[in-house]
Amino acid sequence: MREEIRKALQEIVGAKNCRDQLIDLVSYSYDASDHAKRPECAVFPSNTKQVSRIMELANKHRIPVIPRGAGTSLTGSVVPVMGGIVLDLCKMNRIIDVRIADRLAVVEPGVVYGQMEKELAPHGFFFPPDPASSQVCTLGGNVATNAGGMRGAKYGVTRDYVLGLEVVLADGRVMRTGTRCMKSASGYDLTRLFVGSEGTLGVITEITLKISPMPKAVKTALAHFESLEDAGKSVTDIMHSGIIPSVLEILDENTIGVLRERAAMNIPDIRAMILVETDGYTDGEASFQMDKIVEIFNRHGASFAKIAKTAEETEELWQARKSAGSVAAQLRPNNVSEDVTVPMSKVPELLTRISDTVRRYGLPFVIFGHAGDGNLHPRIMYDKSDPEQVEALERAVEDIFKLACDLGGTLTGEHGVGLAKAPFMHLEHDPVAMQTMKALKETFDPNNILNPGKMGL
Ligand SMILES: Cc1cc2nc3c(=O)[nH]c(=O)nc-3n(C[C@H](O)[C@H](O)[C@H](O)COP(=O)(O)OP(=O)(O)OC[C@H]3O[C@@H](n4cnc5c(N)ncnc54)[C@H](O)[C@@H]3O)c2cc1C
């Protein structure tokens, strides 16, 4: 880092908030993916004015800036592939306002999802997307990746809850988008443009979120199936029934096999498992929906279907789903978890075709995920010190992307594009769409300093 730039950054954020010791550079070189590259420094702004001045400086000197939340990205989206400044937003972590009467909350981007949950719970409200990384990831990261989770089937994803933003643009100008109203038909939807933009268009410095009343009653059930087709038909029938479960998770036969062998779980040798939750304002409401769903399971030949009656039983039914990822990860030193998504009716076909394809590469894999919104997580285990395994993994992952796109799906339902999926964007987006995305990037960031090298732009 040039001395004049270091001095200017120190002048903006203070010397202790501008770090470039080796330990800092190594810490900020990676995220939760396998990608890594060191930045030149990491800075910790504490307000919008400081972010604006940093951007102005970086733009003038053409220095890359990588906005960063908690660094839990699974796609390399915070890895500074072109060096530059990592802008760590963890110090901008105030919950500015919670307005229950207006059904909204105004927050800074560094607020951790779990912190927000705690703040809203006493009001009987919640912010639904619920990514599995919720205890560490930030709301800024959630907005920038359009994060989702297990409640997606009923409650949607982060995009459905962002009403407005404050964003610092590449040249340091500050822009407000959206509204604090529940509806607005005013102008282009700039808010949505920034949701899922992965730090490539601007730095999000304030978020206005829609919040929801927390359901008071939840029912949980688990079903086993001797055939994947029967499990698939159950999912389709649930969708036709008019009931929208709050959780609808499917585990494939590989996952079940790994749980049986590696975790000695007491599960029969079945082909698929479905975990489902319903919720509502009253116990009766949640139970009524769950009874209908269990009827559907039984109609399609479930070999086992149980509704939990106690908190302990609920925990027990969740055990397989909650352990699936970590148990499978023990099979090899490294693993990659994808998040392809297809129209819900195509989930059984995607499961079968991924299995048939990935099996050919000889690497262990499991598939589980959110059948309720079509988002599957094929997880492939490998050893990155073995070039043959790395090549097999890369080819298997490419095949998975092609399969999902062939079925009218998307490369990513929740983790984003980052570096990992950048080379495959053309599989999903036609050349005109890619050109339009590039043109937008050039408009917002003509010097390509904001998180450069990401999203195939
Ligand atoms: C164990 C584990 C489980 C996970 N489970 C899920 C899951 O269920 N669902 C899911 O969606 N994801 C999941 N993820 C992925 C990850 O947690 C999400 O993508 C999350 O939204 C990232 O938040 P973060 O604060 O860590 O952001 P980071 O990883 O720091 O950043 C992610 C992206 O957002 C950009 N960004 C961050 N803050 C800002 C800002 N203020 N302004 C502009 N750009 C910004 C970064 O530049 C980067 O491109 C999981 C990850 C792990 C490790």
Ligand as a Chemical Component Dictionary entry (heavy atoms), coordinates in Angstrom:
data_LIG
# 
_chem_comp.id                   LIG 
_chem_comp.type                 NON-POLYMER 
_chem_comp.pdbx_formal_charge   0 
_chem_comp.three_letter_code    LIG 
# 
loop_
_chem_comp_atom.comp_id 
_chem_comp_atom.atom_id 
_chem_comp_atom.alt_atom_id 
_chem_comp_atom.type_symbol 
_chem_comp_atom.charge 
_chem_comp_atom.model_Cartn_x 
_chem_comp_atom.model_Cartn_y 
_chem_comp_atom.model_Cartn_z 
_chem_comp_atom.pdbx_ordinal 
LIG C1  C1  C 0 -22.003 -22.593 7.565  1  
LIG C2  C2  C 0 -22.615 -21.672 6.540  2  
LIG C3  C3  C 0 -23.960 -21.778 6.263  3  
LIG C4  C4  C 0 -24.552 -20.938 5.312  4  
LIG N1  N1  N 0 -25.896 -21.048 5.088  5  
LIG C5  C5  C 0 -26.498 -20.193 4.246  6  
LIG C6  C6  C 0 -27.908 -20.244 4.056  7  
LIG O1  O1  O 0 -28.625 -21.056 4.642  8  
LIG N2  N2  N 0 -28.442 -19.352 3.190  9  
LIG C7  C7  C 0 -27.703 -18.426 2.543  10 
LIG O2  O2  O 0 -28.262 -17.620 1.808  11 
LIG N3  N3  N 0 -26.363 -18.362 2.691  12 
LIG C8  C8  C 0 -25.754 -19.197 3.535  13 
LIG N4  N4  N 0 -24.393 -19.122 3.712  14 
LIG C9  C9  C 0 -23.615 -18.126 2.944  15 
LIG C10 C10 C 0 -23.445 -16.747 3.664  16 
LIG O3  O3  O 0 -23.571 -16.895 5.065  17 
LIG C11 C11 C 0 -24.453 -15.740 3.143  18 
LIG O4  O4  O 0 -24.177 -15.450 1.795  19 
LIG C12 C12 C 0 -24.490 -14.422 3.943  20 
LIG O5  O5  O 0 -25.538 -13.622 3.444  21 
LIG C13 C13 C 0 -23.188 -13.638 3.863  22 
LIG O6  O6  O 0 -23.171 -12.683 4.897  23 
LIG P1  P1  P 0 -21.783 -12.057 5.414  24 
LIG O7  O7  O 0 -22.091 -10.993 6.388  25 
LIG O8  O8  O 0 -20.878 -13.117 5.875  26 
LIG O9  O9  O 0 -21.244 -11.423 4.066  27 
LIG P2  P2  P 0 -19.807 -11.574 3.399  28 
LIG O10 O10 O 0 -19.486 -12.998 3.191  29 
LIG O11 O11 O 0 -18.817 -10.763 4.141  30 
LIG O12 O12 O 0 -20.074 -10.879 1.990  31 
LIG C14 C14 C 0 -20.873 -11.489 1.036  32 
LIG C15 C15 C 0 -21.033 -10.558 -0.173 33 
LIG O13 O13 O 0 -21.747 -9.400  0.222  34 
LIG C16 C16 C 0 -20.977 -8.217  -0.042 35 
LIG N5  N5  N 0 -21.266 -7.294  1.047  36 
LIG C17 C17 C 0 -21.216 -7.541  2.382  37 
LIG N6  N6  N 0 -21.597 -6.444  3.065  38 
LIG C18 C18 C 0 -21.875 -5.481  2.140  39 
LIG C19 C19 C 0 -22.307 -4.131  2.219  40 
LIG N7  N7  N 0 -22.565 -3.527  3.373  41 
LIG N8  N8  N 0 -22.483 -3.437  1.068  42 
LIG C20 C20 C 0 -22.257 -4.035  -0.141 43 
LIG N9  N9  N 0 -21.854 -5.305  -0.263 44 
LIG C21 C21 C 0 -21.672 -6.019  0.862  45 
LIG C22 C22 C 0 -19.552 -8.669  -0.120 46 
LIG O14 O14 O 0 -18.776 -7.810  -0.922 47 
LIG C23 C23 C 0 -19.719 -10.053 -0.751 48 
LIG O15 O15 O 0 -19.845 -9.921  -2.130 49 
LIG C24 C24 C 0 -23.767 -19.973 4.635  50 
LIG C25 C25 C 0 -22.409 -19.876 4.911  51 
LIG C26 C26 C 0 -21.831 -20.712 5.849  52 
LIG C27 C27 C 0 -20.370 -20.584 6.128  53 
# 
loop_
_chem_comp_bond.comp_id 
_chem_comp_bond.atom_id_1 
_chem_comp_bond.atom_id_2 
_chem_comp_bond.value_order 
_chem_comp_bond.pdbx_ordinal 
LIG C1  C2  SING 1  
LIG C2  C3  SING 2  
LIG C2  C26 DOUB 3  
LIG C3  C4  DOUB 4  
LIG C4  N1  SING 5  
LIG C4  C24 SING 6  
LIG N1  C5  DOUB 7  
LIG C5  C6  SING 8  
LIG C5  C8  SING 9  
LIG C6  O1  DOUB 10 
LIG C6  N2  SING 11 
LIG N2  C7  SING 12 
LIG C7  O2  DOUB 13 
LIG C7  N3  SING 14 
LIG N3  C8  DOUB 15 
LIG C8  N4  SING 16 
LIG N4  C9  SING 17 
LIG N4  C24 SING 18 
LIG C9  C10 SING 19 
LIG C10 O3  SING 20 
LIG C10 C11 SING 21 
LIG C11 O4  SING 22 
LIG C11 C12 SING 23 
LIG C12 O5  SING 24 
LIG C12 C13 SING 25 
LIG C13 O6  SING 26 
LIG O6  P1  SING 27 
LIG P1  O7  DOUB 28 
LIG P1  O8  SING 29 
LIG P1  O9  SING 30 
LIG O9  P2  SING 31 
LIG P2  O10 DOUB 32 
LIG P2  O11 SING 33 
LIG P2  O12 SING 34 
LIG O12 C14 SING 35 
LIG C14 C15 SING 36 
LIG C15 O13 SING 37 
LIG C15 C23 SING 38 
LIG O13 C16 SING 39 
LIG C16 N5  SING 40 
LIG C16 C22 SING 41 
LIG N5  C17 SING 42 
LIG N5  C21 SING 43 
LIG C17 N6  DOUB 44 
LIG N6  C18 SING 45 
LIG C18 C19 SING 46 
LIG C18 C21 DOUB 47 
LIG C19 N7  SING 48 
LIG C19 N8  DOUB 49 
LIG N8  C20 SING 50 
LIG C20 N9  DOUB 51 
LIG N9  C21 SING 52 
LIG C22 O14 SING 53 
LIG C22 C23 SING 54 
LIG C23 O15 SING 55 
LIG C24 C25 DOUB 56 
LIG C25 C26 SING 57 
LIG C26 C27 SING 58 
# 
